[in-house]
Amino acid sequence: MIYKTIEDEELREHISSISPDGREIYIFKDANARIYAVNMTKSLNQMKANHDIGMLETYILSQAYIAAALLSATIKGNDRVRLEIECGGPIRGLSVESSANGEVRGTLIEKTIPLEKAPAEDEINLLFGPGFLTVTKTIEGAKTPFSGTVMLQYGNIAKDLAVYFQESEQTPTLFYIAVKMGEKGEVLGGGGIFLQLLPSADENLIERLEEKQKELRGLGTALMEGESINEYIEREFASFSPVHLSSLPVSFSCPCSKERFSSYLRGLPEKEKKAILNGPFPFTVNCLNCSSEYRYEKEELEDLFKGDTL
């Protein structure tokens, strides 16, 4: 993967001054629930720089990245989980994937959302329109991935994910995703919370947590102001006696490389290889998930295809 430079010096200074990205896992001592929390402010700005997208696109894709990072808490080892949305609204959809070690990548179908003006915050759901949300888990050793799909009910990634867990896994959950944007389209604070009830939880616990969610101080603002995700959880959920279990990394990361693309190019049909060698040069390939661009000069491709029958 090629990391593009975050050009805004003021933004770089802001990122270096606040709490670093990371995932935290807690259990509520007295409430039989598990809570996963993530700060992704730096990763989201790197994602924006790599994909070279505008404010609205950054806002939508940031929510999906945070959701995918939270979903990574449901897998382990070399497993992966993919969040996909297909919809009839202007964004058309998105696809984001995360690994158990917290690496997140992915993209929007429309990298420039075709709108004359940005919608108000309470109109964001209109960008989605009718559609479907799919969560796919690729489990190491399993013959096929496990996949579940629900119809979009809210046009809100957090709320529609809660619907997915209720319908597909019969597990009461709450998602809270917050992205605090700056005037230049940068992410000043971005993170999320994933609350999942344990089997022994009281029947009324989800209602108590829903009420608590309404009272939460803005997470994006808290992260923007330098508060750590741990400080936020331990203050906001103090009445539930949160017990910290572990800290895990999170990052915008993609396993693509020039070596992988070279292997792909070598496997192309001979007709396509001939067409590539006819130019123009440099010949470029782009990774959809991270927008890394890999360039090849003609001599490099000739060496790559050497020995092949052209």
C-alpha positions in Angstrom: 0.0 0.0 0.0 1.1 3.5 -0.7 0.2 6.1 1.9 -0.4 9.6 0.4 0.7 12.6 2.3 -1.8 14.5 4.4 -0.9 18.0 3.0 -2.7 20.1 5.6 0.0 21.0 8.2 -2.6 22.3 10.7 -4.4 19.0 10.5 -1.2 17.0 10.9 -0.5 19.0 14.1 -4.1 18.4 15.3 -3.7 14.6 14.8 -0.4 14.5 16.6 -1.9 16.4 19.6 -4.9 14.1 20.3 -5.3 10.6 21.6 -4.0 8.0 19.1 -6.2 5.6 17.2 -7.1 2.3 18.9 -9.7 -0.2 19.8 -10.8 -0.9 23.4 -12.8 -3.7 24.9 -14.8 -3.5 28.1 -17.3 -5.6 30.0 -20.0 -4.0 32.3 -19.4 -5.6 35.6 -23.0 -5.3 36.8 -24.9 -5.3 33.6 -23.9 -8.4 31.5 -22.9 -6.6 28.4 -19.7 -6.1 26.4 -18.7 -2.8 24.9 -16.2 -2.2 22.0 -15.0 1.3 21.4 -12.8 2.7 18.7 -11.0 6.0 17.9 -10.1 6.3 14.2 -9.4 10.0 13.7 -5.9 9.6 12.2 -6.9 6.7 10.0 -9.9 8.5 8.6 -7.8 11.5 7.5 -5.4 9.1 5.9 -8.3 7.4 4.1 -9.5 10.8 2.9 -6.0 11.7 1.6 -5.6 8.4 -0.2 -9.0 8.4 -1.8 -8.9 12.1 -2.5 -12.6 12.6 -1.7 -14.7 15.6 -0.6 -16.4 16.4 2.7 -19.7 14.5 2.1 -17.9 11.4 0.7 -15.5 11.5 3.7 -18.3 11.7 6.2 -20.2 8.7 4.7 -17.1 6.5 4.2 -15.8 7.4 7.7 -18.9 6.1 9.2 -18.5 2.8 7.3 -14.8 2.6 8.3 -15.7 3.0 12.0 -18.5 0.4 11.7 -16.1 -2.1 10.1 -13.5 -1.4 12.8 -16.2 -2.2 15.4 -17.2 -5.3 13.6 -13.6 -6.6 13.7 -14.3 -7.3 17.4 -16.6 -10.2 16.3 -13.7 -12.1 14.6 -10.3 -13.4 15.5 -7.1 -14.8 14.0 -6.9 -14.4 10.2 -10.7 -13.9 9.9 -12.1 -10.9 8.0 -15.5 -9.2 8.0 -16.9 -7.1 5.1 -19.7 -4.5 5.3 -21.5 -3.8 2.1 -24.4 -1.5 1.2 -26.2 -1.6 -2.1 -28.8 1.1 -2.5 -30.8 3.2 -4.9 -29.8 6.6 -3.5 -27.0 8.9 -4.9 -24.1 7.1 -3.1 -25.3 3.8 -4.8 -23.4 1.9 -2.1 -20.1 1.1 -0.5 -17.8 -1.8 0.5 -15.5 -1.8 3.5 -13.5 -4.7 5.0 -11.7 -5.1 8.3 -9.4 -7.8 9.7 -9.2 -9.1 13.3 -6.0 -7.1 13.8 -7.9 -3.9 13.1 -6.8 -3.2 9.5 -9.6 -1.4 7.6 -9.9 -0.6 3.9 -12.7 0.0 1.4 -14.4 2.5 -0.9 -17.6 4.1 -2.0 -19.2 3.1 -5.3 -19.6 6.9 -6.1 -16.4 8.7 -5.1 -18.0 11.9 -6.1 -21.7 11.9 -4.9 -23.7 13.6 -7.6 -25.5 16.3 -5.7 -25.8 20.0 -6.4 -25.7 20.8 -2.7 -24.8 19.0 0.5 -27.9 17.7 2.4 -28.6 18.8 6.0 -27.5 16.4 8.7 -31.0 15.1 9.2 -31.3 14.3 5.5 -28.2 12.1 5.2 -30.5 9.0 5.1 -31.8 10.3 1.7 -28.3 9.6 0.2 -29.0 5.9 0.7 -32.5 5.4 -0.4 -33.9 1.8 -0.6 -31.4 -0.9 -0.4 -29.7 -3.7 1.5 -26.9 -4.1 4.1 -24.8 -7.2 4.0 -22.3 -8.4 6.6 -19.9 -11.2 5.4 -17.5 -13.0 7.7 -14.6 -15.0 6.1 -13.6 -17.4 8.7 -10.2 -19.1 8.5 -10.6 -22.8 7.7 -14.3 -22.5 6.7 -15.3 -23.7 3.3 -17.5 -20.7 2.5 -18.0 -17.3 4.0 -20.9 -16.6 6.3 -23.2 -13.9 5.0 -26.3 -12.1 6.2 -28.4 -9.4 4.6 -31.1 -7.1 5.8 -33.1 -4.4 4.1 -32.1 -0.8 4.9 -34.7 0.6 7.3 -33.1 3.9 8.4 -30.4 4.9 5.9 -28.2 5.2 9.0 -25.3 2.7 9.2 -25.4 2.5 13.0 -29.1 1.9 13.3 -29.2 -0.5 10.3 -26.3 -2.5 11.8 -28.3 -2.9 15.0 -31.2 -4.2 12.9 -28.8 -6.7 11.2 -27.7 -8.1 14.5 -31.2 -8.4 15.8 -32.6 -10.1 12.7 -29.6 -12.2 11.5 -28.0 -13.1 14.8 -30.8 -12.5 17.3 -28.4 -10.5 19.4 -29.6 -7.1 21.0 -26.9 -4.5 20.1 -26.4 -0.8 19.9 -24.1 1.1 17.6 -23.0 4.7 18.1 -20.9 6.2 15.3 -19.6 9.8 15.5 -17.7 11.9 12.9 -16.8 15.5 13.7 -15.9 17.3 10.5 -13.9 20.5 10.1 -14.6 23.4 7.7 -12.1 22.1 5.1 -13.6 18.6 5.0 -11.1 17.1 7.5 -12.1 14.7 10.3 -11.3 16.4 13.6 -12.7 13.5 15.7 -14.1 10.1 14.6 -15.0 7.0 16.6 -17.7 4.6 17.6 -19.2 2.3 20.2 -20.6 -1.2 19.8 -22.7 -2.5 22.8 -23.6 -6.2 22.8 -25.7 -7.9 25.4 -24.5 -11.2 26.9 -26.9 -14.2 27.1 -27.4 -13.6 30.9 -28.4 -10.0 30.5 -31.6 -8.7 32.1 -34.5 -8.3 29.7 -34.7 -4.5 30.3 -31.0 -3.8 29.9 -31.3 -2.9 26.2 -33.9 -0.2 27.1 -31.6 1.2 29.8 -28.7 1.3 27.3 -30.9 3.0 24.7 -31.8 5.7 27.2 -28.1 6.1 28.1 -27.2 6.5 24.5 -29.5 9.5 24.2 -27.6 11.2 27.0 -24.1 10.6 25.7 -21.8 13.6 25.3 -20.8 13.9 21.6 -18.0 11.3 21.0 -16.6 13.1 18.0 -16.3 16.3 19.9 -14.7 14.6 22.9 -12.1 12.9 20.6 -11.4 16.2 18.8 -10.7 17.8 22.2 -8.1 15.2 23.0 -10.0 12.9 25.3 -9.1 9.2 24.9 -11.7 6.6 24.1 -11.0 5.0 27.5 -11.7 8.2 29.3 -14.9 8.6 27.4 -16.2 5.1 28.1 -15.2 5.2 31.8 -16.9 8.5 32.4 -20.0 8.1 30.3 -20.8 4.6 31.4 -19.6 4.9 35.0 -23.0 3.8 36.3 -22.6 0.4 34.6 -19.1 -0.3 36.2 -17.1 -0.8 33.0 -14.1 -3.1 33.4 -11.3 -2.8 30.8 -10.3 -6.0 29.2 -7.9 -5.2 26.4 -6.5 -2.6 23.9 -6.0 -3.4 20.2 -4.7 -1.5 17.2 -6.7 -0.1 14.4 -5.5 1.5 11.1 -6.3 2.3 7.5 -4.3 -0.4 5.9 -4.4 -2.5 2.7 -2.4 -5.6 1.8 -2.0 -4.5 -1.9 1.5 -4.2 -3.3 3.2 -3.8 -6.6 4.4 -7.5 -6.3 0.7 -8.6 -6.0 -0.3 -6.6 -9.0 2.7 -7.9 -10.9 1.6 -11.5 -10.2 -1.9 -10.6 -11.4 -0.6 -9.0 -14.6 1.5 -12.1 -15.4 -1.6 -14.2 -15.2 -3.5 -12.1 -17.8 -4.4 -13.6 -21.2 -1.8 -13.1 -23.9 -4.1 -10.8 -25.9 -4.4 -8.4 -22.9 -0.6 -8.5 -22.4 0.0 -7.5 -26.0 -2.5 -4.6 -25.7 -0.7 -3.4 -22.5 2.7 -3.4 -24.3 1.2 -1.2 -27.0 1.0 1.6 -24.5 0.6 4.3 -23.4 3.2 4.4 -20.7 3.6 4.5 -17.9 1.0 1.8 -17.5 -0.9 2.3 -14.2 -3.0 0.0 -12.0 -5.0 1.3 -9.0 -6.3 -0.5 -5.9 -10.0 0.2 -5.4 -9.8 -0.3 -1.6 -7.0 2.3 -0.9 -6.4 4.1 -4.2 -2.7 3.2 -4.2 -1.4 3.6 -7.7 1.4 1.4 -9.1 3.2 2.4 -12.3 5.0 0.3 -14.9 7.3 1.5 -17.7 7.5 -0.5 -20.9 10.8 -2.1 -20.1 9.6 -3.2 -16.7 6.5 -4.9 -18.3 8.7 -6.6 -21.0 10.8 -8.1 -18.2 7.7 -9.1 -16.3 6.2 -10.9 -19.3 9.6 -12.3 -20.4 9.3 -16.0 -21.2 5.6 -15.8 -21.8 4.4 -16.4 -25.4 3.2 -13.1 -26.7 
